[in-house]
Amino acid sequence: MHILKVKFVVERSLSNSINTLTELYITGVSAMFYSLKKISKNHTLYI
């Protein structure tokens, strides 16, 4: 019973940290695309 509780807590914290990482990644990628758009407005940039 206690092991199940620990497993649940671990899985929950794992999924929380994965969610946080995903949010950080998405934020970073969108920020990168935004800056690339700003750059490509000034200079033509081919990706």
C-alpha positions in Angstrom: 0.0 0.0 0.0 2.8 2.4 1.0 4.8 1.5 -2.1 1.8 2.2 -4.3 1.5 5.7 -2.7 5.2 6.4 -3.3 4.9 5.2 -6.9 1.9 7.5 -7.4 3.8 10.5 -6.0 6.9 9.8 -8.1 4.8 9.4 -11.3 2.9 12.5 -10.5 6.1 14.6 -9.9 7.6 13.1 -13.0 4.7 14.1 -15.1 4.7 17.5 -13.5 8.4 18.0 -14.4 7.8 16.7 -17.9 4.9 19.2 -18.3 7.2 22.0 -17.1 10.0 21.0 -19.4 7.5 20.8 -22.3 6.2 24.3 -21.5 9.8 25.6 -21.3 10.6 24.0 -24.6 7.6 25.4 -26.3 8.3 28.8 -24.9 11.9 28.6 -26.1 11.0 27.4 -29.6 8.3 30.1 -30.0 10.7 32.8 -28.8 13.3 31.5 -31.3 10.8 31.6 -34.1 9.7 35.1 -33.1 13.3 36.4 -33.2 13.9 34.6 -36.5 10.8 36.3 -37.9 12.2 39.7 -36.7 15.5 38.9 -38.3 13.9 37.7 -41.6 12.0 41.0 -41.7 15.3 42.9 -41.7 17.2 40.4 -43.9 15.9 37.7 -46.1 16.7 34.4 -44.3 16.3 31.0 -45.8 15.9 28.0 -43.5 
